[in-house]
């Protein structure tokens, strides 16, 4: 069914109709947005969001792949581990994880986290080292097997910071 062209009703004030050129422009803009969404869905990644899929919600995790949890910890002189992620230094875990490549390339940046911790916790024992630790929980059919491994991704001895 083909819609009838809009009638120009002079009795109803305030109703404006689009010209055929304006309708074509809107149709072309809609087609471009739809093409971007379709292309992003097929070939895109998180950095193209909202035109690419947000992988966290658009994909399914392998039920047999390990789950990786990243944390930042400081070590005191007596070897006590102090949590620095989770807002202890003003940054959230996702912010740490977003900076992991940079921290691996420039481990001296971890000293800034120790400074922020000292400022926020003036009575706490001083830190001698900061580490980024990744814990892997092994899964089998989506359930924990009990196998847990920790690996230090990057560390900075605070006695040798520039």
N, C-alpha and C positions, 0 to 999 in steps of 0.2 A: 504494500500500500504506500503510495507516494503522498507525503504530506502536502497540503495546500499551502501556497505562499501566504505569508502573514497579511492579514487585512489591515489597512490603515484606518483605524477607527479614530475618528476625531472626537467622539463623545467621551472617551476615557482619557483624562489628562494624566500625564506623568508616565505613560507607557511608551517606551522607545523601542523601535525594532532595529536590528542590525542590518547594515547594508550587505549586499552579496560579497563585497570585498572584505568586510570585517568578518563575515562568516568563514570565508576561505582562509583568512589569516588564523583564526582560532582553530580551524580544522587542521591546518598545516602544523601549528604549534602542538596540538594534541598528538598528531602523528609522530612528530619528532620526540616528544616525551615518551610515547609508547615504544618507539624504536630504541631509545636509550635504555628503557627498563628491560626490554626483551634482550638486547645485546649484553647488558650488564648481568642479567640473570644467567646467560649462557657462558660468557667469557669473563665476567667481572670478579672482583674480590672485595674484601672489607674496605679497602681504601676508596673504592668508587661508590660506597653507600651514600645515598639511597638508591642509586641506579645499579648497584651491584648487590649481591646477596650478603646478608650479615651472617657469615658462616656459622657463628655460634648457634644460631637458630635454624639455619638452612641445611645443615648436614647432620648426619648421625655418626656418633663415635663408635669405633670398633670395640665391641664388648670384651675383647681379649687383649687390647692395648693397655699399657700402664697409664695410670693417671698421674700427672706431674703437678706437684705443689711446690711453688717457689717461695722462699722466705729469706729475709735478711736478718742476720744475727750479729751481735757484738760479743766479744769475749773479754772478760775481766782478767786481771792478773792471776787470779786463783783458778781460772778455767771455767768460771760460771758463764753460761750462755744467756744473753739478754736479747729479747726480741726487739728488732728495730722496724719490722714491717707491721702493717695493721694500724697505722696512724700514730705510732710512738714517736715519729720524727716529723709528722706533718704531711706525710705522703701515704697514699693507700697502696695496697698490694698491686693493683692493676697499673698504677703509675710506675712502680718498680719494674714490673714485667715489661712495660713498654720501653724502658731504658736499659734493658739487659744487654743488648749489643754494644751500647755506648759504655756501660760499666765494664764489660769484658775488655774493650779496647783501652779504656782509661780507668784502671782500678783505683787510682788515687782519688777519684770522685767519692769513693766509699768513706773517705775521711770526713767529708762534709756531713754524712749521716751521723757519724760519731759526734761531731760538733753540735748538730741539731739536737741529738739525744742529751748531751751534756747541758745545753741551754734549757731544755724542757724538764730535766731531772737533775737539778743542781746538787742534791744530796746523794746522788747515786755514785757507786764506785766507778772509777774511770775505766774506759775501754782500751784494750791494747791491740785488738784486731777486729776487723769487720769482714764478714763472709756472706756470700750469696749461696744459699744451699738449696738444691733441688731434691725433693723427696719423691720417689716413685713407688706407687702402690700398684702391685701387679694384680690384674684381674683375670678371671676365667669365667666366661659366660656372664659378664657384667657384675660378678661378685668378687670381693677381695679374697685373695688366696692366703693372705697373712704375710706374704713376702714384701718387705719394705726395704728399699735401699736409698741411702743418702749419698749425694755427691756434691762436692764444693765446686761451684761453677767459677767463682772468682773470689779472691781474698786480698785484703790490704793490711799489712802490718802498720800500725799507726806510729810506730817509732821511726819509720823510714819515709814518712810522707814529706813531700817538698814544702 
